[in-house]
Amino acid sequence: MFIGASSKRSDVNAPEPPMYRSRRRPASLWQEYRVFPDRLELQAWALFHTIIVPAREIVQVETRPAACTSLKGVTWWGIKLDWADLYPHVRLRRRQGSFKTLAFTPENPDEFVRLARDIAGLPKN
């Protein structure tokens, strides 16, 4: 071993743990939504892949009420990854992508929004 070398092995390819992971449940169609320090990962079974949104691409992220309690909760333009209109949900706008507005239902929408705003450097509401 060289002088100054550490005996601890560092695995650069080890996956980093998310800051937030939404439990799979019926409201989200058993999909998983994760917040990492530099990105969001939105698992989308209907689209057959995971949507990755870099933090720098996040324009707006907010919680919305269920549409059955208020028309304010309806996301008219964009993609709904699950039962977003039926439950309190997150509406995300991003700079680029085929669909710039995404709506989805993480287990705790308020916590997801707080962390997403933090990583994107957006102001708190």
KOLMARRO-262012 format. One record per residue (C-alpha): residue number from 0; residue in one letter; x, y, z. Coordinates in nm, 2 decimals. Layout:
BEGIN
seq, type, u, v, w
NUM, A, X, Y, Z
...
! end
This chain:
BEGIN
seq, type, u, v, w
0, M, 0.00, 0.00, 0.00
1, F, 0.13, 0.35, -0.09
2, I, 0.19, 0.61, 0.17
3, G, -0.12, 0.82, 0.21
4, A, -0.34, 0.56, 0.04
5, S, -0.65, 0.46, 0.24
6, S, -0.72, 0.10, 0.32
7, K, -1.09, 0.17, 0.28
8, R, -1.23, 0.08, -0.05
9, S, -1.44, 0.34, -0.22
10, D, -1.69, 0.22, -0.47
11, V, -1.76, 0.51, -0.71
12, N, -2.04, 0.32, -0.88
13, A, -2.24, 0.25, -0.56
14, P, -2.59, 0.39, -0.60
15, E, -2.67, 0.69, -0.39
16, P, -2.97, 0.67, -0.16
17, P, -3.26, 0.90, -0.24
18, M, -3.35, 1.19, -0.01
19, Y, -3.71, 1.09, -0.05
20, R, -3.87, 0.77, -0.18
21, S, -4.25, 0.74, -0.22
22, R, -4.39, 0.40, -0.12
23, R, -4.57, 0.21, -0.39
24, R, -4.95, 0.23, -0.34
25, P, -5.27, 0.21, -0.54
26, A, -5.31, 0.59, -0.57
27, S, -4.98, 0.60, -0.75
28, L, -5.06, 0.29, -0.96
29, W, -4.77, 0.12, -0.76
30, Q, -4.52, 0.35, -0.92
31, E, -4.23, 0.50, -0.72
32, Y, -4.12, 0.86, -0.71
33, R, -3.77, 0.96, -0.58
34, V, -3.58, 1.28, -0.50
35, F, -3.20, 1.28, -0.52
36, P, -2.97, 1.58, -0.45
37, D, -2.94, 1.66, -0.83
38, R, -3.25, 1.51, -0.99
39, L, -3.60, 1.36, -0.96
40, E, -3.68, 1.01, -1.08
41, L, -4.04, 0.94, -1.17
42, Q, -4.11, 0.57, -1.24
43, A, -4.37, 0.55, -1.52
44, W, -4.51, 0.20, -1.59
45, A, -4.74, 0.34, -1.86
46, L, -4.44, 0.49, -2.04
47, F, -4.22, 0.19, -1.98
48, H, -3.93, 0.38, -1.83
49, T, -3.83, 0.61, -1.55
50, I, -3.85, 0.98, -1.62
51, I, -3.54, 1.16, -1.50
52, V, -3.57, 1.54, -1.44
53, P, -3.24, 1.71, -1.35
54, A, -3.28, 1.98, -1.08
55, R, -3.18, 2.25, -1.32
56, E, -3.47, 2.16, -1.55
57, I, -3.74, 2.22, -1.28
58, V, -3.94, 2.54, -1.34
59, Q, -4.22, 2.49, -1.10
60, V, -4.34, 2.23, -0.86
61, E, -4.65, 2.26, -0.64
62, T, -4.91, 2.05, -0.46
63, R, -5.26, 2.05, -0.60
64, P, -5.58, 1.94, -0.45
65, A, -5.79, 1.65, -0.58
66, A, -6.00, 1.75, -0.87
67, C, -6.31, 1.60, -0.71
68, T, -6.28, 1.87, -0.44
69, S, -6.19, 2.16, -0.67
70, L, -6.14, 2.23, -1.04
71, K, -5.81, 2.40, -0.93
72, G, -5.67, 2.05, -0.89
73, V, -5.72, 1.95, -1.25
74, T, -5.41, 1.93, -1.47
75, W, -5.55, 2.01, -1.81
76, W, -5.22, 2.01, -2.02
77, G, -4.96, 1.75, -1.96
78, I, -4.92, 1.39, -1.86
79, K, -5.07, 1.23, -1.55
80, L, -4.85, 0.94, -1.44
81, D, -5.12, 0.79, -1.21
82, W, -5.45, 0.88, -1.05
83, A, -5.34, 1.24, -1.00
84, D, -5.69, 1.40, -1.04
85, L, -5.84, 1.18, -0.77
86, Y, -5.59, 1.26, -0.49
87, P, -5.39, 1.55, -0.36
88, H, -5.09, 1.55, -0.60
89, V, -4.78, 1.71, -0.73
90, R, -4.77, 1.92, -1.05
91, L, -4.43, 1.96, -1.20
92, R, -4.33, 2.19, -1.48
93, R, -3.99, 2.14, -1.65
94, R, -3.79, 2.33, -1.91
95, Q, -3.76, 2.06, -2.17
96, G, -3.93, 1.73, -2.27
97, S, -4.21, 1.61, -2.49
98, F, -4.45, 1.69, -2.21
99, K, -4.34, 1.98, -1.99
100, T, -4.61, 1.94, -1.73
101, L, -4.63, 1.62, -1.53
102, A, -4.88, 1.53, -1.25
103, F, -4.83, 1.24, -1.01
104, T, -4.93, 1.13, -0.66
105, P, -4.63, 1.06, -0.42
106, E, -4.71, 0.92, -0.08
107, N, -4.64, 1.26, 0.08
108, P, -4.69, 1.54, -0.18
109, D, -4.59, 1.83, 0.06
110, E, -4.26, 1.66, 0.15
111, F, -4.18, 1.58, -0.21
112, V, -4.25, 1.94, -0.32
113, R, -4.04, 2.08, -0.03
114, L, -3.74, 1.87, -0.13
115, A, -3.78, 1.93, -0.50
116, R, -3.79, 2.30, -0.45
117, D, -3.47, 2.27, -0.23
118, I, -3.27, 2.09, -0.50
119, A, -3.40, 2.32, -0.78
120, G, -3.32, 2.64, -0.58
121, L, -3.69, 2.75, -0.61
122, P, -3.84, 2.98, -0.35
123, K, -4.05, 2.83, -0.07
124, N, -4.43, 2.90, -0.08
! end
